[in-house]
Amino acid sequence: VGLAPRLNVGAGTASAAATTVWVIFFYSASCSMSRGVAPLFSLAARQFFAREENHGANVQFGAFLCGGWGAVGAERRATGFAAVFKDPVCAFLEPGFRETPRVVAVADAPGGSTFRMAFESVSADNLASRVVGFAKKARRLYDQSSLVRLIATPDDLDAALANVVEDPLSSSSSSEQAAAEDAGPTTTSKSAAVVLFAGVAGAALSDRALGESIRTHVPSV
């Protein structure tokens, strides 16, 4: 994600951990509220990086002038404040964009999609601390979102579960388990999968068939 002069989103990345989550302050130069709370947003960024637990969190802060660029910028100068809400970047990153200032967390997501998360009401009351908490939450939710897969077809299900590793002890006999325990700790790990089924019209598999498909990958289910 870049900032100068527009956001470049949707390129996709190979790793969630390596992806920067940007917390963006959307503002309008003609908005008195934007001018009033901008210093508090800057303070939030300094507070975030002053905390040792946030070091290495791969979060950045930035500001973006809505309605300040290209054709929309020319229209704003000609027609006034209403043109701000036609800014394609601000409208894309916060669908329903109707006021300034706003705060949005954004990051490139795998597969060419975009992670977006909107902040609550931008009021001066304890804003810096609330933005710090928002940034931490956005980072956490982005990391978790990389685990989510859309399951719409049987092939999608097979692909999602292909890397699930069954714990060898879960399907072994009691004597085999006892022998393994006597041998000491093992480095074998067990993967867990949470599968979200998206209901689609004309789904090819019934609930029972989906369950049986899961069992072919994870016999202990």
N, C-alpha and C positions, 0 to 999 in steps of 0.2 A: 504494500500500500504506500503510495507516495503522496506528497502534498506540495505541489508547486507547478502550476497554479491550481491544478484540479486533482481530484482523487483518481487513482488508477486502480480499479478493483476488478475482481473476477478472473484473474490470470490463473489461479489455482496454485497450490504448493504441495510439496511432497511430504512435509512433516508438520503436524500441528504445533509441536514444541518450537520449531524453527520459525513459525509465522508470527509476525508482530501484530498485536491487537492495538489498533489506534483508537483513542478516545478523542472525538472531534467536537469542538465547540463551533456550532453553526451560528453565524451572527449576521446582522445587517448594520452597516455603518450609520443608517438613518434611524435605527431603533435605540431609544434611550435606555431600555432595559438591557440590551446587549452591551452598551457602553458601561452600564452600572455594574454588571456582574462579571465582566471580562477579567478584572483583577482577581476576583475570587476563584475563577477557573485556573488562572495562572498560579495562585497560591496552592490550589489542590495538586497541581502537577509537582510543585516543589515538595509538598508534604508527602506525596506518594514516594518520591525517590529518596526522601530523607529517612524513610523507614527501612531498616536493614532487611526485613523479611521480604521486601519487594524487589531487592536487587536480583537481577537475572530473570525477572518475571516476563520480559519481552513485551512490555507495554509502553506505548509512546503517546504523547499528548500533542494535539495540534488544533489550529483554528482554520476555518474556511469561511470566506466571505460569500454568502449566498446572493446571487444576482449581481455579482461583480465581474463576470467574465463573458467574453464572446457576445453573441447576439442578445442574450438575456441582459447583459450589462448595458448594452446600448439601449435596449427597451426600457430598462429601469431609469436611465438618465433622461429618457424622453417622456415616460408616462408616470413614473413615480414608484412608490413602495410596493404596489401590488405585483409588479413584475418579479419581485424577489421569489415568490412562491412558484414561479415557472422554472426556476433553476433546475436543470435535469439531474445534477449531482445530488442536491439536497432532497429532491423529490424521490430519487431512486433509493437513497440510503435511509430515508424515513418516509415510507408511503403515508399519504395523508398529511404531509407537511403543510402546516397552516399558520405557524407562528415562529417568531424569533425572540430570544435565542433558544436553541435546542442543543442537547448533548446526545451523541450517538456513538456507540462502540461498533467498529467495523473491522473486518479482516477478510483476506482471501481465504476461501475454503476449498478443499479438495474437489476435483471434478469441475472446476470453473465456476462454482457458485460463490455467493458472498454471505458471510456471517454478519448479521445486523442485530443490534440490541439498543433500544431506545431508553434514555434516562427518564426519570420522573419529572415533575414540574421543576423548571429552573427558577427557583426563588432564592433570595439572598439568605434565607434562614439556614444557617449551618451548611451552606452550599459546599464549601471546600471539603469537609469531612464526608459528606454524602457522595461527592464525586470520587473521592478516594475509594470508598466502599464499592461504588459502582464499577470502577476500573478493575478491582480485584475480582468481583463477581463475574464480570465479562470475560476475564482471562480464564477463570475456572470453567465457566459454561462453554467457552470455545473449545477448551481442551476436551471436555466431555462430549461435545458435539461431534468430534471426529470419530466417536465410537458408534454413531447412529447410522444405520443403513436403511434405505427404502426397500421394503420387501413387497413386490407387486406380482411376481411370477414364481413358479417353482424353481426356475433357474436362478433367480435372485436369491432365493432361500438357500439353495445348494452352495452358491458362491459365498454367502455370508457366513455359513457354518463350516466351510471347508477347512479353516485353520483352527477350529476348536479341538483342543487336545483332551482326550478322555484320561482321567487319572487311572493309571494301570491297576492301582489297588482297589478301585471301586468295583471292578468286575472280576477280581481274582478270588480264589477260594480262601477260606479262613486260614488254612495251613500256609498258603502262599503269603498271605498278609502277615502272619506271625513271623515267618522266615525273613520277610523284608524288614519288619520292625527290629528283629534281632541283629540284622546286618548294620543297623545304624541309620543316620539321616541320609536322605537321598536328595539329589538336586532336581528331580523331576518336579515340574510345576503343572498345575492344572489351570486351564483357561476357562473362564466363565463367559457366557454370552447372554445378553438381554436382547430378545428379538421383538421388534415392534411390527405388528402386522397392519398394513394400511389397507383398509377395505376398498375394493375396487369393483366396479360393475362387471358382472360376468366372470368372477374369479374362477380360475381353473381348478383350485383345490378347496375341498371342504375343510372345516376346522380339524376333523379327525385325520384327514389325509395330510394336513400340515403337521400335525403332531407325529404321525408315523414317519414323515420325512425327517423331522428333527431327530427322532430316535435312531435313524440310520447313521447319524453323525455322533450322537451322544447317547449311547445305550442306557445309561443310568437315568435318563429323563423319564 
